[in-house]
Each structure stands twice: as structure tokens, then as C-alpha cells.
Amino acid sequence: MLIRRINKEKETTQVDRVLMVLSTVDIGGGVQSKVMDLYRQVDRSRIQFDFFVHANLTTESYEKEINSMGGEVYFFGRVKDIGIYNYIKNIYQLTKKEKYKAVHSYVGLNDGLILLISRMAKIKIRISHVRTNVTKAKKRKSLKPIFKFLISRNATKLLASSKQAGESLYGKKSFEVIPNALDIDRFINVEKVKIEALRKTAKINDNMIVLGHVGRFSYEKNHDYLLEIAIKLREQSLDFKMILVGDGELKKDFKNELKENNLEQYFYVAGVQSNVEVFYHIFDVLLFPSFHEGFGNVAVEAQVAKNYVIASDGVSPEVDLGLELVDFVDLDSIETWLEKIINHHSRDSINVTDQQIKKKLKNRYFDLEHSIEKYYKIYDV
């Protein structure tokens, strides 16, 4: 099935267009949220985006917003449903017909096939952009060398969100690191009335330590470690609440574990949220125990919101903005995690100014304005 919305803006202008290739445009995912941040801020009289996705859209997606800005969303069906031949044919016909200025693919090892098809369709600018560490991914290990060869053979530009992510997919090939930029003011300036309303909804009192996590319920995010931490904190009679933002295939299993361990009163499972910036402002500590991350933009967002962050060594050290708000702790040292949680009393003890945060972000090129200029050059517009 093809999802397509015809926009008058597209019909009446000759603006260069870029095809963004993503797994989905559902609200809540890290990749799509960062691409949307970029899309909202680019000069759309200069460049326009369309989106090709690999999963059917839900009601909680960016589709309407994309359409309102002049973009199209394409979904032809899952590969296992339509077959590889139809998958390749549909992408080829789309890229050939629309004559995109560039194809920008964010689907990891699958970038190679996307960019091969784009090359066949005579697309001159073909970009592979990795945001996660594929070295530790367990799926299709035997096929990785083939996928990596297809990327190196067909990409005209290799991009990564971090050095660690880039090396995991591109090896010794030359690539450019572009940090995941964010809307700084969105994470700094949050209305107090929204914060208080959320605290009330999550049943947080003034004496609680509020621990937060933002991420999909998937294996690599290591939610079981959060469960272990909660059990040990309960043993110490600590008054705490753990707020989990995100959805995913393991969410139901996790909620069952909460029930089995009689931990439901200590958790608020919020699901997917479009206003994640408000959640950061009720956290005292962001817990980030991932087995691996290509970068870990959640940790940057948390620091901007003045959270203390405890992260595993599977998270790139590049997330540390130098504000003395991040500690990296081995997953084998759960007692150290507990010690740091207990010793950090509240977000009120953090002495960092908005000006310091903004300066650090701009020095590290996390600001959207700098990223947009880079993309204009890459897209040659």
C-alpha cells in the first residue's frame, strides 16, 4: 500500500527535494524526532523533505505535520509482505519519478541496498547516516560484510552521530560526525504549570527522588537493570519514583515484571510522549543503562534540562557536555549506581546556568543553526 498526500505546495514549486529513509515516522523515536527538528527549522523555500518508511503509520505519527509543511510520506508495505522484488521496484520508481536531489538513509546496515537502488535511479547525492552502534547488534551477523560493502560502494557521503557509531558501520572509511542537534530553548524553557501538573499526574511528593529513563522498551536499552535498581532501592527504604518514557516490544513484559515484584507503586510508565522536555524537568536523575548506543542524545537533552545523568559505558563519552553532570559507571557495579543515586539529593542542587549550557552546546555544534548550514552544503542547495 502507498500512503501519499498530495500537497499544493509540492505541485506549484520547484524546490529541490530530499528523500529521508527511516524505519518509521511515529512519534517517540530518536531518529525521527531529530529529523523532524531539522525539518521544522530548514528554509523550505530552499529544500523540502519527503519520507520513505518501513512500517505502517499509527495514529501517533508525524504524518500530518509533515504534510502540513509540504512533505510526503511513502509506505509500500513491509518487505516480508510485498517481497524483495516489489520493495526494490517501488523504491526505484519513486526515486526515478521524483528526481530527488539527494537520498538520505538512516536505516543502518540496510542503507547499502537503499543507496544502490538510488544509484541505479541516477540520484547523485546518496547519504548513509548511522546513529547507533551496529557492532553490537546481534541480527544478521553473517551478512554484515555484504551490507557494509554495499554502503561503501554506493554512498557518496558517510555521516555519523558520533565517532563510535561511525566506526561501527564504516570501519576505517572516512566519515563526518554531525552531532544530533536540538532545539535548545525547548528543553530549557518549560512552563512551571506543566511541570507541576505532571508531578501531580505521576503522584510525586516533595520528598521523593525522581529517577527517569527515556527510550524504547527494547533489549539494548536494558530496562531490566532499572528493575534491579528499584528492588535494591526498596530494600533500603528509599522514597523514590521511577518515570519511564517510551514504548516498544518489551513494554508489556516489563509491566508484568513490575507486578510480579510488587513494584508498581514505585513506577510511572508514561508511554510515548511528544512533550518529553516536561518530563526531564521532573527528573532528579536520568538513568541510562544501555548495553550500547550510537550516541545517546537523551543524555544531552537531560543535561540541557539540568538533570544529573548516570550512564553505562555503552553510551558514547561524547554525550558529556563538560558541565559535571554525567557519570559513566560499569553495569557490573550496581552498588556504585545506587551510591550515586542516593548521594544526589535533587535537581535543586545543580548549579549550572542557562548561559553555560547554551555556550557548551554551541561550542560542541549541538545547535540546530549550525547543523542546518552543514546539511545545506551536503545537499548542495
Buried (B, 14 or more C-beta within 10 A) or exposed (E): EEBEBEBEBBEEEEBBBBBBBBBBBBBBBBBBBBBBBBBEBBEBEEBBBBBBBBEBBBEBBBBEBBBEBBBBBBBBBEBEEBEEEEBBBBBBEBBBEBEBBBBBBBBBBBBBBBBBBBBBBEBEBBBBBBBBBBEEBEEEEEEBEEBBEBBBEBBBBBBBBBBBBBBBBBEEBEBEBBBBBBBBEBBBEBEEEBBEEBBEEBEBEEEBBBBBBBBBBBBBBBBBBBBBBBEBBBEEEBEBBBBBBBBBEBBEEBBEBBEEEEBEEBBBBBEBBEEBBBBBBBBBBBBBBBBBBBBBBBBBBBBBBBBBBBBBBBBBEBBBBEBEBBBBBEBEEBEEBBEBBEEBEBBEEBEBEEEEBBEBBEEBBBBBEBBBEBBBEBBEB
